Amino acid sequence: GAYIGGTGAANKLDDYEEGTWTPVLRRLSSTVATHSEQTGVYTKVGNLVHVHGTIRCSAGANAGGSTVITGLPFTSLSGAGKRTSGTLGGMNGGGTDSANIRLVLDPGNTFIYVLRQAGQSYNHDASFNAAVDILGFSITYSAA
């Protein structure tokens, strides 16, 4: 392959991959929502991964506890300062505080926290309605 830097380091652009993944909305410790659509696509260049997708749930999105999206195609890189955040498109059934939903991926994880910002603090329970549509989300992160 091609080289950069003149010291024999392999060009990370030679490590390119595209694929699909299945995003799952669930509670971290237990309940999985009933899905009617789960679509996800990823692009990986070197250790940089970009995922995006859509999730539609017909029931069970309102169970208590930490709300997460599982199924990421690669584990995120561990270490201090490696947390990353994502973006959301449209949402139906997000609850009364849906404008304050955030996506956060902690180091060393294969799931995204769906957080609800509440003033100066946040809650791991997104407080969704039983049925929720997340119509487009994305996050870019470094893989382990």
N, CA, C and O of each residue as an XYZ file, in Angstrom:
576
protein
N       0.812     -1.194      0.000
C       0.000      0.000      0.000
C       0.850      1.250      0.000
O       2.079      1.192      0.031
N       0.177      2.366     -0.035
C       0.836      3.668     -0.014
C       1.342      3.977      1.392
O       0.862      3.403      2.370
N       2.304      4.877      1.488
C       2.882      5.247      2.769
C       2.759      6.736      2.982
O       2.759      7.526      2.037
N       2.651      7.109      4.274
C       2.632      8.527      4.636
C       3.738      8.772      5.651
O       4.154      7.849      6.351
N       4.204      9.973      5.732
C       5.168     10.347      6.751
C       6.590      9.875      6.492
O       7.501     10.281      7.214
N       6.811      9.046      5.507
C       8.145      8.626      5.164
C       8.803      7.680      6.158
O       9.987      7.375      6.015
N       8.070      7.204      7.164
C       8.676      6.330      8.175
C       8.123      4.920      8.100
O       8.322      4.132      9.025
N       7.439      4.589      7.029
C       6.923      3.235      6.870
C       5.532      3.020      7.455
O       5.070      1.880      7.501
N       4.850      4.061      7.900
C       3.493      3.913      8.439
C       2.536      3.640      7.285
O       2.525      4.383      6.303
N       1.743      2.595      7.391
C       0.785      2.253      6.333
C      -0.278      3.335      6.227
O      -0.668      3.928      7.234
N      -0.737      3.588      5.039
C      -1.779      4.578      4.796
C      -3.111      4.031      5.282
O      -3.571      3.001      4.789
N      -3.735      4.700      6.240
C      -4.999      4.249      6.819
C      -6.136      4.254      5.800
O      -7.143      3.573      5.994
N      -5.984      5.021      4.711
C      -7.037      5.043      3.701
C      -7.146      3.709      2.970
O      -8.162      3.430      2.333
N      -6.100      2.882      3.060
C      -6.164      1.545      2.466
C      -7.098      0.629      3.248
O      -7.532     -0.400      2.730
N      -7.414      0.994      4.498
C      -8.306      0.215      5.355
C      -9.692      0.856      5.291
O     -10.067      1.633      6.169
N     -10.441      0.524      4.251
C     -11.766      1.117      4.012
C     -12.794      0.007      4.001
O     -12.598     -1.032      3.370
N     -13.907      0.236      4.712
C     -14.954     -0.780      4.781
C     -16.314     -0.102      4.892
O     -16.452      0.912      5.575
N     -17.306     -0.657      4.226
C     -18.702     -0.218      4.341
C     -19.543     -1.425      4.685
O     -19.212     -2.547      4.301
N     -20.633     -1.203      5.408
C     -21.501     -2.322      5.739
C     -22.772     -1.872      6.414
O     -23.037     -0.677      6.547
N     -23.549     -2.837      6.835
C     -24.787     -2.568      7.551
C     -24.660     -3.082      8.982
O     -23.833     -3.945      9.274
N     -25.484     -2.543      9.858
C     -25.561     -2.997     11.234
C     -27.007     -2.842     11.686
O     -27.782     -2.131     11.046
N     -27.372     -3.489     12.767
C     -28.750     -3.465     13.248
C     -28.825     -2.713     14.575
O     -28.469     -3.263     15.617
N     -29.284     -1.463     14.546
C     -29.431     -0.719     15.796
C     -30.628     -1.235     16.599
O     -31.697     -1.482     16.043
N     -30.437     -1.392     17.904
C     -31.472     -1.915     18.794
C     -31.682     -0.929     19.932
O     -30.750     -0.637     20.682
N     -32.906     -0.414     20.066
C     -33.252      0.455     21.189
C     -33.659     -0.432     22.354
O     -34.528     -1.293     22.219
N     -33.021     -0.214     23.500
C     -33.284     -1.075     24.649
C     -32.910     -0.364     25.937
O     -32.395      0.754     25.930
N     -33.180     -1.033     27.027
C     -32.678     -0.623     28.333
C     -31.357     -1.342     28.529
O     -31.241     -2.516     28.177
N     -30.386     -0.687     29.068
C     -29.053     -1.260     29.209
C     -29.075     -2.598     29.934
O     -28.334     -3.514     29.579
N     -29.917     -2.709     30.940
C     -29.896     -3.924     31.755
C     -30.932     -4.972     31.366
O     -30.848     -6.110     31.827
N     -31.923     -4.613     30.515
C     -32.967     -5.619     30.291
C     -33.796     -5.414     29.037
O     -33.438     -5.907     27.968
N     -34.879     -4.708     29.156
C     -35.946     -4.665     28.165
C     -35.500     -4.188     26.789
O     -34.833     -3.162     26.656
N     -35.879     -4.947     25.773
C     -35.673     -4.548     24.387
C     -37.018     -4.083     23.845
O     -38.020     -4.784     23.991
N     -37.051     -2.904     23.219
C     -38.285     -2.396     22.625
C     -38.706     -3.286     21.453
O     -37.883     -3.998     20.878
N     -39.984     -3.238     21.109
C     -40.506     -3.949     19.938
C     -40.278     -3.061     18.719
O     -40.853     -1.977     18.616
N     -39.444     -3.523     17.805
C     -39.052     -2.724     16.645
C     -39.909     -3.059     15.420
O     -40.257     -4.215     15.178
N     -40.237     -2.010     14.654
C     -40.870     -2.213     13.360
C     -39.910     -1.837     12.222
O     -40.149     -2.175     11.062
N     -38.828     -1.136     12.566
C     -37.770     -0.831     11.589
C     -36.454     -0.643     12.339
O     -36.396      0.037     13.364
N     -35.410     -1.255     11.811
C     -34.056     -1.123     12.361
C     -33.091     -1.133     11.188
O     -32.741     -2.196     10.676
N     -32.667      0.028     10.768
C     -31.728      0.100      9.654
C     -30.485      0.858     10.092
O     -30.586      1.884     10.765
N     -29.330      0.365      9.720
C     -28.079      1.022     10.049
C     -27.039      0.764      8.987
O     -26.970     -0.327      8.420
N     -26.229      1.770      8.719
C     -25.150      1.697      7.741
C     -23.906      2.274      8.405
O     -23.996      3.201      9.210
N     -22.740      1.718      8.060
C     -21.500      2.272      8.596
C     -20.453      2.390      7.497
O     -20.498      1.684      6.490
N     -19.513      3.298      7.717
C     -18.315      3.433      6.902
C     -17.143      3.492      7.868
O     -17.168      4.257      8.832
N     -16.119      2.690      7.617
C     -14.923      2.662      8.462
C     -13.712      2.933      7.581
O     -13.486      2.246      6.585
N     -12.941      3.944      7.961
C     -11.688      4.279      7.289
C     -10.613      4.295      8.365
O     -10.628      5.150      9.250
N      -9.679      3.349      8.291
C      -8.716      3.203      9.380
C      -9.474      2.833     10.638
O     -10.230      1.862     10.649
N      -9.275      3.612     11.710
C     -10.053      3.343     12.921
C     -11.205      4.330     13.096
O     -11.872      4.309     14.130
N     -11.453      5.193     12.112
C     -12.558      6.150     12.177
C     -13.828      5.506     11.626
O     -13.858      5.056     10.481
N     -14.872      5.468     12.448
C     -16.135      4.816     12.084
C     -17.257      5.849     12.101
O     -17.396      6.609     13.059
N     -18.052      5.871     11.039
C     -19.255      6.705     10.996
C     -20.453      5.782     10.836
O     -20.530      5.018      9.873
N     -21.396      5.853     11.788
C     -22.615      5.054     11.690
C     -23.814      5.984     11.612
O     -23.811      7.084     12.166
N     -24.841      5.516     10.909
C     -26.111      6.234     10.910
C     -27.231      5.226     10.740
O     -27.011      4.097     10.302
N     -28.442      5.654     11.096
C     -29.550      4.720     11.005
C     -30.888      5.328     11.374
O     -31.005      6.519     11.662
N     -31.895      4.462     11.355
C     -33.271      4.803     11.718
C     -33.820      3.673     12.569
O     -33.572      2.496     12.304
N     -34.570      4.049     13.596
C     -35.209      3.068     14.475
C     -36.672      3.471     14.654
O     -36.978      4.626     14.951
N     -37.569      2.503     14.469
C     -38.992      2.706     14.764
C     -39.421      1.613     15.738
O     -39.211      0.426     15.485
N     -40.026      2.024     16.854
C     -40.476      1.076     17.870
C     -41.970      1.226     18.080
O     -42.474      2.339     18.227
N     -42.681      0.098     18.095
C     -44.131      0.129     18.283
C     -44.531     -0.055     19.736
O     -45.672      0.236     20.095
N     -43.620     -0.534     20.589
C     -43.925     -0.741     22.011
C     -42.629     -0.917     22.790
O     -41.589     -1.256     22.224
N     -42.707     -0.682     24.093
C     -41.608     -0.995     24.992
C     -40.491      0.011     25.085
O     -39.515     -0.234     25.794
N     -40.589      1.138     24.397
C     -39.514      2.131     24.439
C     -39.527      2.934     25.737
O     -38.603      3.702     26.005
N     -40.574      2.759     26.542
C     -40.733      3.567     27.750
C     -40.368      2.842     29.040
O     -40.659      3.355     30.121
N     -39.747      1.678     28.969
C     -39.341      0.967     30.180
C     -38.315      1.806     30.940
O     -37.540      2.533     30.318
N     -38.295      1.722     32.252
C     -37.380      2.519     33.063
C     -35.940      2.064     32.924
O     -35.672      0.941     32.498
N     -35.023      2.933     33.281
C     -33.604      2.602     33.245
C     -32.865      3.326     32.143
O     -33.440      4.166     31.451
N     -31.597      3.005     31.977
C     -30.752      3.657     30.975
C     -31.174      3.268     29.568
O     -31.236      2.083     29.239
N     -31.464      4.263     28.738
C     -31.852      4.042     27.352
C     -30.591      4.007     26.498
O     -29.752      4.904     26.585
N     -30.456      2.965     25.667
C     -29.272      2.835     24.821
C     -29.662      2.327     23.430
O     -30.728      1.742     23.239
N     -28.772      2.565     22.473
C     -28.847      1.961     21.150
C     -27.657      1.018     21.074
O     -26.507      1.455     21.120
N     -27.935     -0.282     20.956
C     -26.871     -1.284     20.914
C     -26.644     -1.763     19.486
O     -27.393     -1.419     18.572
N     -25.593     -2.566     19.314
C     -25.325     -3.192     18.032
C     -24.273     -2.514     17.194
O     -24.107     -2.862     16.025
N     -23.543     -1.538     17.759
C     -22.511     -0.876     16.959
C     -21.570     -1.904     16.333
O     -21.259     -2.917     16.960
N     -21.117     -1.655     15.110
C     -20.299     -2.650     14.418
C     -18.882     -2.797     14.982
O     -18.232     -3.814     14.738
N     -18.392     -1.802     15.733
C     -17.047     -1.842     16.301
C     -17.072     -1.231     17.695
O     -17.830     -0.295     17.949
N     -16.258     -1.746     18.592
C     -16.107     -1.182     19.929
C     -15.374      0.151     19.833
O     -14.421      0.289     19.067
N     -15.825      1.133     20.617
C     -15.158      2.435     20.605
C     -13.830      2.361     21.354
O     -13.648      1.525     22.238
N     -12.923      3.232     20.994
C     -11.594      3.288     21.571
C     -11.671      3.661     23.042
O     -12.390      4.588     23.414
N     -10.932      2.942     23.880
C     -10.881      3.228     25.316
C      -9.891      4.340     25.603
O      -9.000      4.623     24.803
N     -10.062      4.964     26.759
C      -9.088      5.950     27.221
C      -9.719      7.294     27.521
O     -10.806      7.619     27.042
N      -9.014      8.057     28.317
C      -9.487      9.389     28.709
C      -9.666     10.274     27.479
O      -8.849     10.253     26.559
N     -10.735     11.043     27.479
C     -10.991     11.982     26.396
C     -11.514     11.358     25.119
O     -11.551     12.028     24.087
N     -11.920     10.099     25.152
C     -12.378      9.410     23.941
C     -13.903      9.369     23.810
O     -14.418      8.676     22.933
N     -14.629     10.086     24.650
C     -16.099     10.151     24.557
C     -16.477     10.982     23.333
O     -15.796     11.951     22.997
N     -17.563     10.599     22.674
C     -18.023     11.347     21.504
C     -19.540     11.485     21.542
O     -20.216     10.732     22.243
N     -20.071     12.437     20.798
C     -21.519     12.645     20.768
C     -22.015     12.586     19.333
O     -21.247     12.754     18.385
N     -23.315     12.345     19.193
C     -23.917     12.207     17.874
C     -25.035     13.194     17.650
O     -25.252     14.106     18.448
N     -25.748     13.000     16.548
C     -26.854     13.883     16.187
C     -28.111     13.069     15.925
O     -28.048     11.891     15.572
N     -29.248     13.717     16.105
C     -30.556     13.123     15.851
C     -31.263     13.905     14.760
O     -31.108     15.121     14.646
N     -32.043     13.188     13.958
C     -32.902     13.840     12.980
C     -34.253     14.116     13.617
O     -34.323     14.724     14.685
N     -35.320     13.676     12.976
C     -36.658     13.858     13.520
C     -37.016     12.750     14.491
O     -36.400     11.685     14.501
N     -38.038     13.024     15.318
C     -38.464     12.043     16.291
C     -39.966     12.162     16.523
O     -40.502     13.261     16.664
N     -40.634     11.007     16.562
C     -42.033     10.929     16.978
C     -42.076     10.126     18.268
O     -41.354      9.138     18.400
N     -42.908     10.531     19.222
C     -43.068      9.769     20.453
C     -41.916      9.895     21.418
O     -41.704      9.021     22.258
N     -41.172     10.973     21.305
C     -40.006     11.159     22.161
C     -40.325     11.613     23.562
O     -39.409     11.802     24.363
N     -41.595     11.795     23.889
C     -41.950     12.268     25.219
C     -41.951     13.784     25.281
O     -41.622     14.459     24.305
N     -42.326     14.313     26.445
C     -42.486     15.761     26.590
C     -41.166     16.513     26.555
O     -41.156     17.723     26.331
N     -40.062     15.830     26.770
C     -38.756     16.482     26.808
C     -37.885     16.076     25.619
O     -36.658     16.104     25.715
N     -38.508     15.701     24.505
C     -37.764     15.135     23.378
C     -36.782     16.111     22.730
O     -35.815     15.684     22.099
N     -37.018     17.408     22.878
C     -36.088     18.385     22.308
C     -34.736     18.344     23.017
O     -33.763     18.917     22.527
N     -34.669     17.675     24.160
C     -33.448     17.642     24.955
C     -32.741     16.288     24.934
O     -31.965     15.978     25.837
N     -33.010     15.478     23.896
C     -32.374     14.162     23.778
C     -30.991     14.318     23.158
O     -30.807     15.067     22.199
N     -30.016     13.596     23.722
C     -28.639     13.625     23.250
C     -28.128     12.196     23.047
O     -28.595     11.270     23.709
N     -27.185     12.021     22.145
C     -26.523     10.728     21.935
C     -25.070     10.842     22.387
O     -24.357     11.756     21.974
N     -24.634      9.908     23.239
C     -23.265      9.928     23.748
C     -22.702      8.512     23.721
O     -23.352      7.567     24.167
N     -21.483      8.374     23.192
C     -20.777      7.103     23.160
C     -19.560      7.211     24.069
O     -18.649      7.998     23.811
N     -19.552      6.415     25.133
C     -18.438      6.402     26.072
C     -17.310      5.513     25.548
O     -17.549      4.638     24.717
N     -16.081      5.732     26.028
C     -14.939      4.914     25.601
C     -15.137      3.430     25.923
O     -15.647      3.077     26.987
N     -14.726      2.574     24.993
C     -14.747      1.134     25.212
C     -16.114      0.488     25.142
O     -16.289     -0.618     25.653
N     -17.098      1.142     24.524
C     -18.463      0.610     24.470
C     -18.872      0.195     23.064
O     -18.279      0.619     22.072
N     -19.910     -0.652     23.004
C     -20.540     -1.028     21.734
C     -21.984     -0.549     21.710
O     -22.800     -1.064     20.946
N     -22.300      0.438     22.546
C     -23.645      1.007     22.580
C     -23.565      2.513     22.789
O     -22.583      3.042     23.310
N     -24.637      3.185     22.361
C     -24.758      4.642     22.476
C     -25.783      4.939     23.562
O     -26.892      4.406     23.524
N     -25.433      5.774     24.521
C     -26.413      6.243     25.501
C     -27.352      7.250     24.832
O     -26.908      8.120     24.083
N     -28.649      7.124     25.107
C     -29.636      8.117     24.681
C     -30.002      8.881     25.942
O     -30.785      8.402     26.762
N     -29.431     10.081     26.094
C     -29.574     10.868     27.314
C     -30.621     11.949     27.153
O     -30.888     12.415     26.046
N     -31.214     12.344     28.275
C     -32.143     13.477     28.319
C     -31.507     14.568     29.164
O     -31.327     14.409     30.371
N     -31.168     15.678     28.517
C     -30.615     16.823     29.230
C     -31.744     17.516     29.985
O     -32.797     17.797     29.413
N     -31.527     17.791     31.265
C     -32.543     18.439     32.103
C     -31.885     19.592     32.841
O     -31.343     19.413     33.932
N     -31.933     20.767     32.245
C     -31.289     21.927     32.863
C     -29.789     21.731     32.918
O     -29.139     21.548     31.889
N     -29.240     21.771     34.124
C     -27.797     21.671     34.291
C     -27.314     20.242     34.505
O     -26.136     20.029     34.792
N     -28.201     19.260     34.371
C     -27.798     17.867     34.535
C     -28.462     17.020     33.454
O     -29.239     17.528     32.646
N     -28.151     15.733     33.446
C     -28.738     14.840     32.463
C     -29.200     13.569     33.148
O     -28.819     13.281     34.283
N     -30.037     12.804     32.433
C     -30.582     11.564     32.954
C     -30.378     10.482     31.898
O     -30.577     10.741     30.711
N     -29.989      9.285     32.302
C     -29.822      8.173     31.369
C     -31.150      7.619     30.865
O     -31.171      6.893     29.871
N     -32.261      7.945     31.530
C     -33.587      7.521     31.084
C     -34.117      8.580     30.125
O     -34.381      9.711     30.531
N     -34.274      8.216     28.856
C     -34.714      9.181     27.842
C     -36.169      9.585     28.009
O     -36.597     10.571     27.408
N     -36.947      8.854     28.811
C     -38.372      9.151     29.054
C     -39.189      9.163     27.773
O     -40.040     10.031     27.580
N     -38.931      8.202     26.900
C     -39.700      8.072     25.672
C     -41.113      7.593     25.974
O     -41.381      7.053     27.047
N     -42.020      7.798     25.008
C     -43.325      7.148     25.028
C     -43.110      5.666     24.697
O     -42.005      5.272     24.324
N     -44.153      4.846     24.829
C     -44.035      3.406     24.534
C     -43.603      3.171     23.088
O     -42.779      2.297     22.817
N     -44.162      3.953     22.159
C     -43.790      3.869     20.743
C     -42.992      5.117     20.386
O     -43.388      6.236     20.714
N     -41.870      4.913     19.714
C     -41.020      6.046     19.349
C     -40.380      5.777     17.986
O     -40.039      4.640     17.660
N     -40.226      6.830     17.207
C     -39.510      6.766     15.934
C     -38.322      7.713     16.025
O     -38.488      8.904     16.288
N     -37.133      7.183     15.808
C     -35.941      8.012     15.704
C     -35.586      8.012     14.222
O     -34.981      7.069     13.711
N     -35.970      9.076     13.552
C     -35.887      9.147     12.098
C     -34.562      9.775     11.674
O     -34.501     10.926     11.241
N     -33.537      8.999     11.809
C     -32.204      9.445     11.445
C     -31.377      9.842     12.653
O     -31.738     10.752     13.398
N     -30.269      9.151     12.836
C     -29.276      9.511     13.843
C     -27.912      9.144     13.289
O     -27.800      8.299     12.401
N     -26.873      9.785     13.818
C     -25.519      9.451     13.379
C     -24.530      9.751     14.485
O     -24.777     10.581     15.360
N     -23.401      9.056     14.427
C     -22.306      9.316     15.340
C     -21.019      8.854     14.653
O     -21.005      7.845     13.947
N     -19.953      9.599     14.867
C     -18.645      9.249     14.338
C     -17.707      9.040     15.517
O     -17.658      9.863     16.432
N     -16.959      7.934     15.496
C     -16.108      7.617     16.635
C     -14.852      6.871     16.182
O     -14.765      6.401     15.048
N     -13.893      6.774     17.084
C     -12.674      6.015     16.849
C     -12.865      4.602     17.377
O     -13.291      4.417     18.517
N     -12.553      3.602     16.555
C     -12.691      2.205     16.956
C     -11.428      1.733     17.680
O     -10.330      2.248     17.466
N     -11.623      0.752     18.530
C     -10.487      0.166     19.269
C      -9.561     -0.549     18.312
O      -8.549     -1.108     18.735
